[in-house]
C-alpha cells in the first residue's frame, strides 16, 4: 500500500505542472478599450512590473526587467486615447496619492463599498496582487469561534479582536514575543528588534491554504523539494489552523480573499494524495467547524461575519496594522506589530 501511495504521489507531481506550462505557452490578446486600471508592481521583490486591469475584472502582470522599457510601456499604455479615456478609476501615482484621489475610504465610510471590496481595493493600491504569491492579497481572521455548533453573528464574543495583530491575540504568547523583543540585541546592529520571526502573509502560507487547487498544488510541491509536505503540517482543519495561528510561536498567518468567496479551495476535487497524519487521519477535504455543514455554508457565514456591524465598526483598526500608520516605527512597537527586518521593503538592496 505504501508503494502504491508513493507512486500515486510521484505521478501527480509529474503531471500537474503540464497544465501550467500549457497555460504559459498560450497566446493571449486584449482589447485596449477594455483596460480599466494600470499599476506599477513588484516582481520577485523588484519594481520591474506593471499590472493591467480589464473591464471584466481580470488582470495581467507584465514583468519588464529593463527600467527604461518598463517606463516606456507604462507611458504608452496610459497615453493611448483608447486607454486614457478609461483611466478615470486609476492612474500610476504612488499609493497614498492614489488612495486620496479615488476617495476609497470615504466611499467605504458612506457604505458605497462593502468591507470585502474595500479590503480588495486597499490590497490593490498597496501593490498586492493575485499574480505574486509573495505579495498576495491579505485578509483578516474575523471569527474566533470554530468549535460551537452554531453562531450568532450578532454576538460580539464570536469575533476576533481586530485592534491587535494576530500574534498579539493570546496574552500568554504575547508575553513571549515581548520578552524576545526587549531582550534581542544584534551585536552587528544589522538585525533590528522584532516581535515575530515569521509573517502574516507569504508565498508559503498562500500555497498552504490553496494546496488543493492548481496552480497552487504545484507551487506547494516546488516549495517542498518535489513532494507534498508532511501531512501533519498541511492545511487540514480550519479550527486547528486558527488554534495554531493564535498559540504557536512560529505561526502568525492571516487569511486570503478566497476564505470569503471560493468554497472550492476547501475540497480535494483533484483527489490529490496528501498523505496521512501521525494519528492515522488521511487528508482529503478541509475539516469545517461544526457551524458549517458544507464549504458553501462556511464561505457564506464567514462573508456575513466580514460584513457584520461588529467587523465594520472595527475593521479600520486592523487596516492601520496592515496598511496604515502602525506598520512601522513607534506605533508598530506599541501595537506589538514588528516583524523580522527582511520582511520590510528596502531592508536589502536587491539590485546590488
C-alpha positions as CSV (number, residue, x, y, z in Angstrom):
1,X,0.0,0.0,0.0
2,X,2.9,2.4,0.8
3,X,4.5,1.8,-2.6
4,X,1.1,2.5,-4.3
5,X,0.8,5.7,-2.4
6,X,4.3,6.8,-3.3
7,X,3.7,6.0,-7.0
8,X,0.4,7.9,-7.0
9,X,2.1,11.0,-5.5
10,X,5.0,10.8,-7.9
11,X,2.6,10.6,-10.8
12,X,0.6,13.6,-9.6
13,X,3.7,15.7,-9.1
14,X,4.9,15.0,-12.6
15,X,1.5,15.6,-14.3
16,X,0.2,18.7,-12.5
17,X,2.7,21.2,-13.9
18,X,1.8,20.3,-17.5
19,X,-1.4,22.4,-17.3
20,X,0.6,25.3,-16.1
21,X,3.1,25.1,-18.9
22,X,0.3,24.9,-21.4
23,X,-1.2,28.0,-20.0
24,X,2.1,29.8,-20.0
25,X,2.6,29.0,-23.7
26,X,-0.9,30.0,-24.7
27,X,-1.3,33.1,-26.9
28,X,-3.4,35.8,-25.3
29,X,-4.7,39.2,-26.6
30,X,-6.6,42.0,-25.1
31,X,-8.6,45.0,-26.4
32,X,-7.0,48.3,-25.4
33,X,-10.5,49.7,-24.9
34,X,-11.0,47.1,-22.1
35,X,-8.2,48.5,-20.0
36,X,-9.5,50.0,-16.7
37,X,-6.5,50.4,-14.5
38,X,-2.7,50.4,-14.7
39,X,-0.5,49.9,-11.7
40,X,3.3,49.6,-11.2
41,X,4.1,46.4,-9.4
42,X,7.0,44.4,-7.8
43,X,8.0,41.1,-9.2
44,X,10.4,38.9,-7.3
45,X,10.7,41.8,-4.9
46,X,11.9,44.1,-7.7
47,X,10.0,47.1,-9.0
48,X,10.0,45.8,-12.6
49,X,6.4,45.1,-13.5
50,X,3.1,46.6,-14.4
51,X,-0.3,45.1,-13.8
52,X,-3.1,45.9,-16.2
53,X,-6.7,45.5,-15.1
54,X,-9.5,44.9,-17.6
55,X,-13.2,45.6,-17.7
56,X,-14.2,42.0,-16.9
57,X,-12.2,42.3,-13.6
58,X,-9.3,40.2,-14.8
59,X,-5.7,41.4,-14.9
60,X,-2.3,40.5,-16.3
61,X,1.1,41.2,-14.8
62,X,3.9,42.0,-17.2
63,X,7.5,41.8,-15.9
64,X,9.8,44.2,-17.7
65,X,13.3,43.9,-16.1
66,X,14.6,46.9,-18.1
67,X,13.6,50.0,-16.2
68,X,13.6,52.3,-19.2
69,X,11.4,49.8,-21.2
70,X,9.1,49.5,-18.2
71,X,8.5,53.3,-18.0
72,X,8.0,53.5,-21.8
73,X,5.4,50.7,-21.7
74,X,3.5,52.4,-18.9
75,X,3.7,55.8,-20.6
76,X,2.5,54.4,-23.9
77,X,-0.4,52.4,-22.3
78,X,-1.7,55.4,-20.3
79,X,-1.3,57.9,-23.2
80,X,-3.2,55.9,-25.9
81,X,-6.6,57.6,-26.4
82,X,-8.4,54.3,-26.2
83,X,-6.9,53.7,-22.8
84,X,-6.5,57.1,-21.3
85,X,-10.3,57.8,-21.7
86,X,-11.0,54.8,-19.4
87,X,-8.5,55.5,-16.6
88,X,-10.9,57.5,-14.5
89,X,-10.6,54.9,-11.7
90,X,-6.9,54.7,-11.6
91,X,-3.5,56.1,-12.6
92,X,0.1,55.3,-11.9
93,X,0.6,57.6,-8.9
94,X,2.1,56.5,-5.6
95,X,-0.3,54.5,-3.3
96,X,-1.0,57.3,-0.9
97,X,-1.8,59.8,-3.6
98,X,-3.9,57.2,-5.5
99,X,-5.9,56.4,-2.3
100,X,-6.8,60.1,-1.8
101,X,-7.6,60.6,-5.5
102,X,-10.0,57.6,-5.6
103,X,-11.7,58.5,-2.3
104,X,-11.9,54.8,-1.3
105,X,-12.0,55.4,2.4
106,X,-14.8,58.0,2.1
107,X,-16.8,55.7,-0.2
108,X,-16.4,52.9,2.3
109,X,-17.5,55.1,5.2
110,X,-20.6,56.1,3.3
111,X,-21.5,52.4,2.7
112,X,-20.8,52.6,-1.0
113,X,-18.2,49.8,-0.8
114,X,-18.6,46.5,1.1
115,X,-15.9,45.5,3.6
116,X,-14.7,42.9,1.1
117,X,-14.5,45.3,-1.8
118,X,-12.7,47.9,0.4
119,X,-10.1,45.4,1.5
120,X,-9.5,44.3,-2.1
121,X,-9.1,47.9,-3.2
122,X,-6.6,48.6,-0.4
123,X,-4.6,45.4,-1.3
124,X,-4.5,46.6,-4.9
125,X,-3.4,50.1,-4.1
126,X,-0.8,48.7,-1.7
127,X,0.7,46.7,-4.5
128,X,-0.6,43.3,-3.6
129,X,-1.7,41.1,-6.5
130,X,-3.0,37.6,-7.3
131,X,-0.1,37.3,-9.7
132,X,2.6,37.5,-7.0
133,X,2.5,34.9,-4.1
134,X,5.0,37.0,-2.1
135,X,2.6,40.0,-2.3
136,X,-0.7,38.1,-2.3
137,X,-3.8,39.9,-1.1
138,X,-4.2,39.6,2.7
139,X,-7.5,39.5,4.7
140,X,-8.1,39.2,8.4
141,X,-9.4,36.3,10.5
142,X,-12.7,37.7,11.7
143,X,-14.3,34.8,13.6
144,X,-12.7,33.3,16.7
145,X,-15.2,30.5,17.4
146,X,-14.6,27.3,15.4
147,X,-16.0,24.8,17.9
148,X,-19.6,25.8,18.5
149,X,-22.4,24.1,16.7
150,X,-24.0,27.3,15.6
151,X,-23.0,31.0,15.6
152,X,-25.0,34.2,16.4
153,X,-23.4,36.8,14.2
154,X,-24.9,39.5,16.5
155,X,-22.8,38.3,19.4
156,X,-19.5,40.3,19.7
157,X,-17.9,37.4,21.6
158,X,-17.5,35.3,18.4
159,X,-15.3,37.9,16.7
160,X,-11.6,38.3,16.8
161,X,-10.1,41.4,18.3
162,X,-9.2,43.5,15.2
163,X,-7.3,46.1,17.1
164,X,-4.4,43.6,17.7
165,X,-2.2,41.8,15.2
166,X,-2.8,38.0,15.0
167,X,0.4,37.4,17.1
168,X,-1.0,39.5,20.0
169,X,-4.4,37.8,20.5
170,X,-3.1,35.4,23.1
171,X,-1.8,37.1,26.2
172,X,0.5,34.2,27.1
173,X,2.1,34.1,23.6
174,X,2.3,37.9,23.5
175,X,4.4,37.9,26.7
176,X,6.8,35.6,24.9
177,X,7.1,37.9,21.9
178,X,7.5,41.0,24.1
179,X,10.3,39.3,26.1
180,X,12.1,38.4,22.8
181,X,11.7,41.9,21.5
182,X,13.1,43.5,24.7
183,X,16.0,41.1,25.1
184,X,17.1,40.9,21.5
185,X,20.3,42.6,20.6
186,X,22.3,42.0,17.4
187,X,26.0,42.9,18.1
188,X,26.3,43.9,14.4
189,X,23.4,46.3,14.6
190,X,22.1,44.9,11.3
191,X,19.1,43.0,12.6
192,X,16.6,45.2,14.4
193,X,14.4,44.2,17.3
194,X,11.3,42.2,16.3
195,X,8.3,40.5,17.8
196,X,7.7,38.0,15.1
197,X,10.2,35.9,13.1
198,X,7.5,34.9,10.5
199,X,5.0,37.0,8.7
200,X,1.2,37.2,8.3
201,X,1.5,36.8,4.5
202,X,3.9,34.8,2.5
203,X,4.1,32.6,-0.6
204,X,4.3,29.6,1.7
205,X,1.1,30.5,3.5
206,X,-0.8,31.1,0.3
207,X,0.3,27.7,-1.0
208,X,-0.6,26.2,2.4
209,X,-4.2,27.4,2.1
210,X,-4.7,26.7,-1.6
211,X,-3.0,23.3,-1.6
212,X,-6.0,21.5,-3.1
213,X,-6.3,23.6,-6.3
214,X,-4.0,24.4,-9.2
215,X,-1.6,26.0,-9.8
216,X,-1.0,26.2,-6.0
217,X,-0.7,22.4,-5.6
218,X,2.3,22.6,-8.0
219,X,3.7,25.6,-6.2
220,X,3.4,23.8,-2.9
221,X,5.3,20.8,-4.3
222,X,8.0,23.0,-5.7
223,X,8.5,24.7,-2.3
224,X,8.8,21.2,-0.7
225,X,11.5,19.9,-3.0
226,X,9.3,18.0,-5.4
227,X,6.8,16.4,-3.0
228,X,3.9,17.3,-0.7
229,X,4.9,18.4,2.8
230,X,4.3,16.0,5.7
231,X,0.6,15.6,6.3
232,X,0.7,16.9,9.9
233,X,2.0,20.3,8.5
234,X,-0.6,20.7,5.8
235,X,-3.9,22.6,5.8
236,X,-6.4,20.0,7.2
237,X,-8.7,21.7,9.6
238,X,-9.9,25.3,9.9
239,X,-10.2,25.0,13.7
240,X,-6.7,23.6,14.0
241,X,-5.3,26.3,11.8
242,X,-6.9,29.0,13.8
243,X,-5.6,27.4,17.0
244,X,-2.1,27.4,15.6
245,X,-2.3,31.0,14.4
246,X,-3.1,32.2,17.9
247,X,-1.0,29.9,20.0
248,X,2.1,28.7,18.1
249,X,5.3,30.8,18.5
250,X,6.0,30.4,14.8
251,X,2.6,30.9,13.2
252,X,1.0,34.3,12.6
253,X,-0.8,33.8,9.3
254,X,-3.8,35.9,8.4
255,X,-6.2,34.8,5.7
256,X,-6.5,35.3,2.0
257,X,-9.6,36.5,0.0
258,X,-10.6,33.0,-1.0
259,X,-11.9,32.4,2.5
260,X,-14.8,34.8,1.7
261,X,-15.8,33.7,-1.8
262,X,-14.3,30.4,-3.0
263,X,-15.6,27.2,-1.4
264,X,-13.8,25.0,-4.0
265,X,-10.4,25.5,-2.3
266,X,-11.7,23.6,0.7
267,X,-12.4,20.5,-1.3
268,X,-10.0,17.9,-2.7
269,X,-11.7,17.7,-6.1
270,X,-8.5,16.6,-7.8
271,X,-8.2,13.6,-5.3
272,X,-4.6,14.5,-4.6
273,X,-2.8,12.1,-2.4
274,X,-1.9,14.4,0.5
275,X,-0.8,11.7,2.8
276,X,-1.7,10.5,6.3
277,X,-1.2,12.2,9.7
278,X,0.6,10.5,12.5
279,X,-2.8,9.8,14.2
280,X,-3.9,7.8,11.1
281,X,-6.1,10.5,9.6
282,X,-5.9,10.6,5.8
283,X,-6.1,14.1,4.4
284,X,-8.9,14.9,1.9
285,X,-11.3,17.8,2.2
286,X,-10.6,20.5,4.8
287,X,-12.4,19.8,8.0
288,X,-15.0,22.5,8.7
289,X,-16.1,24.0,12.0
290,X,-19.4,22.4,13.4
291,X,-21.4,25.5,12.5
292,X,-20.8,24.9,8.8
293,X,-22.1,21.7,7.2
294,X,-20.7,22.4,3.7
295,X,-17.9,24.5,2.2
296,X,-20.5,26.8,0.7
297,X,-22.1,27.4,4.1
298,X,-18.7,28.2,5.7
299,X,-17.9,30.8,3.0
300,X,-21.4,32.3,3.3
301,X,-21.1,32.6,7.1
302,X,-17.6,33.9,7.0
303,X,-18.6,36.5,4.4
304,X,-21.6,37.6,6.5
305,X,-19.3,37.9,9.5
306,X,-16.9,40.1,7.5
307,X,-19.8,42.4,6.5
308,X,-21.3,42.4,10.0
309,X,-21.8,45.6,12.1
310,X,-19.2,44.3,14.6
311,X,-16.5,44.0,12.0
312,X,-17.5,47.2,10.1
313,X,-17.0,49.1,13.4
314,X,-13.5,47.8,14.0
315,X,-12.0,46.9,10.6
316,X,-10.2,50.2,10.4
317,X,-8.0,49.1,13.4
318,X,-6.8,46.1,11.5
319,X,-6.2,48.2,8.4
320,X,-4.0,50.5,10.5
321,X,-1.8,47.5,11.4
322,X,-1.5,46.1,7.9
323,X,-1.7,49.1,5.6
324,X,-1.6,52.1,7.9
325,X,0.4,54.0,10.4
326,X,1.0,51.1,12.7
327,X,3.2,49.2,10.2
328,X,6.5,50.7,11.3
329,X,8.1,52.9,13.9
330,X,7.0,53.8,17.4
331,X,3.3,53.0,16.7
332,X,4.2,49.5,15.5
333,X,6.2,48.8,18.6
334,X,3.4,50.0,20.8
335,X,1.0,47.8,18.9
336,X,3.3,44.7,19.1
337,X,3.4,44.7,15.4
338,X,7.1,44.5,14.5
339,X,8.3,41.7,12.1
340,X,11.7,40.4,11.2
341,X,13.6,43.1,9.3
342,X,13.9,41.3,6.0
343,X,10.1,41.4,5.6
344,X,10.1,45.1,5.1
345,X,10.6,46.7,1.7
346,X,14.0,48.3,1.4
347,X,15.7,46.2,4.0
348,X,18.1,44.8,1.4
349,X,19.3,46.3,-1.8
350,X,18.2,43.6,-4.2
351,X,19.7,45.3,-7.2
352,X,23.2,45.3,-5.7
